[in-house]
Amino acid sequence: MQRIAIVDPNEATRESLRGFLLSVDFVWLEAECARYEYFFDVIHASKDSMPDLAIVHLDSDKQRALQMIGEISVKYPKLQILTISKDHQALLLSLQRGAKYFLTDPVVLEDLLSALQRSVGESANNSGDSGSISQVSGSFARQVTQSSVIAILGSRGGVGTTSLAVNLAATLASDPDNRVALIDLDLAMGDADIAIEVDGMDNISIADLARNIERLDMNFLKRALVKHAPTGLSILRHPLEIQDMAVIHESHVERIVNLLKISYTHLILDLSKSLLPTDLMGLRLADTILLVAQLELSSLRNVVRLMHLLNNTQENLGERVKVVVNRVGSEAIEEGISLKKAEEVIGKAFYWQIPNDSKAVMAARVAGQPLVKANPKCRAQQSIYGLAQSLSGKPMAVGTDLKKSPWSLFGKR
């Protein structure tokens, strides 16, 4: 928990800053002060439980505020100071006097959260925690861990994109070290909240967040997430009415994802097949893109087309793509195309293979549970578990030999 003290003689901006801080569950607002001349005494009085960060709004009296910053930085050199102002010159002067970070006014929540992250990392370094942000104790250690954004894109409809998104997200969420959110970006026809039963079906959707994007804070965002209690997975639902998808723009997706990255170790983006601007934003924000295919001609042809598109983006998104072939071994789907031939067609090796396990998958869906809870020992779930481990950079469980498994990165050719 990061302890914070703030000083701002302006009641309106102080209230706004307080509201931001109270919406963040990993900080403790230890002290507030309305007079610059008293803030030094506030810090001195709390020397037995020194704040980790002092936030100073400069604009009520810049000269007095800058003088105070100089005094505090000399007396308490380990206390980090963040300054806020509309005046860029004042912000530069505050850095010269000893401030560590600055924000321009009006404050944007994402920028404040980013500054808090940097402050925690610096506190960890100063306390001798081997320089690792992740070694900060308590729940906040998970908050500042680098978040992984995984976008899941289908090569066509019906290849199992949502099933993979839901089951991968639930598998990751079942690890107590992870905090996972699934964002349903199939805005017109999404059904992630149907694939597994979740609490709070009356919760707001991504469309409500878009309508209120200017006042979006962490409290509002968390209220929008429905929870799958058995795994701890959080889901941000698609619009309840199809016409509401029109209010959602790519900038909304960008802000929502960036805010969620502060609190979650993994974000899974279930994209639509339409490549809308919101989908393209999801692809740009992703660290990893799982492109889901099957061993049939139309799916493989679309893999080639999608790879061509992604390789020619400004960000060269093709480098982030990992092709996952789903339902391997299904006689109803495969058209006599071997894995080796399929890789020759798409010009890229498959990253992972998931076996056809239709009975287990359908039974889990009817039960409203992910495979990790409904049938954790089935072949499909064992493969998805391996995929989750691989994406997280974790070793497989003892006794698992991927080289003998036809459903993995090292599968049969």
HELIX and SHEET records of a PDB file:
HELIX    1   1 GLU A   11  LEU A   22  1                                  12    
HELIX    2   2 TYR A   36  ALA A   45  1                                  10    
HELIX    3   3 LYS A   47  SER A   49  5                                   3    
HELIX    4   4 LYS A   62  LYS A   75  1                                  14    
HELIX    5   5 HIS A   88  ARG A   97  1                                  10    
HELIX    6   6 LEU A  109  ASN A  126  1                                  18    
HELIX    7   7 ILE A  133  GLN A  135  5                                   3    
HELIX    8   8 PHE A  140  VAL A  144  1                                   5    
HELIX    9   9 THR A  161  ALA A  173  1                                  13    
HELIX   10  10 ALA A  192  ALA A  195  1                                   4    
HELIX   11  11 ILE A  206  ARG A  211  1                                   6    
HELIX   12  12 ILE A  213  ARG A  215  5                                   3    
HELIX   13  13 MET A  218  ALA A  224  1                                   7    
HELIX   14  14 ILE A  242  VAL A  247  5                                   6    
HELIX   15  15 GLU A  250  SER A  263  1                                  14    
HELIX   16  16 PRO A  277  LEU A  285  1                                   9    
HELIX   17  17 LEU A  297  ASN A  311  1                                  15    
HELIX   18  18 LEU A  317  ARG A  320  5                                   4    
HELIX   19  19 LEU A  339  ILE A  346  1                                   8    
HELIX   20  20 SER A  358  ALA A  367  1                                  10    
HELIX   21  21 LEU A  371  ALA A  374  1                                   4    
HELIX   22  22 ARG A  379  LEU A  391  1                                  13    
HELIX   23  23 LEU A  402  LYS A  404  5                                   3    
SHEET    1   A 5 VAL A  27  CYS A  33  0                                        
SHEET    2   A 5 GLN A   2  VAL A   7  1                                        
SHEET    3   A 5 LEU A  53  HIS A  57  1                                        
SHEET    4   A 5 GLN A  80  SER A  85  1                                        
SHEET    5   A 5 TYR A 101  THR A 104  1                                        
SHEET    1   B 8 LEU A 225  HIS A 228  0                                        
SHEET    2   B 8 LEU A 233  LEU A 236 -1                                        
SHEET    3   B 8 VAL A 180  LEU A 185  1                                        
SHEET    4   B 8 HIS A 266  LEU A 271  1                                        
SHEET    5   B 8 SER A 148  GLY A 154  1                                        
SHEET    6   B 8 THR A 288  ALA A 293  1                                        
SHEET    7   B 8 VAL A 321  VAL A 328  1                                        
SHEET    8   B 8 TRP A 352  PRO A 355  1                                        
END                                                                             
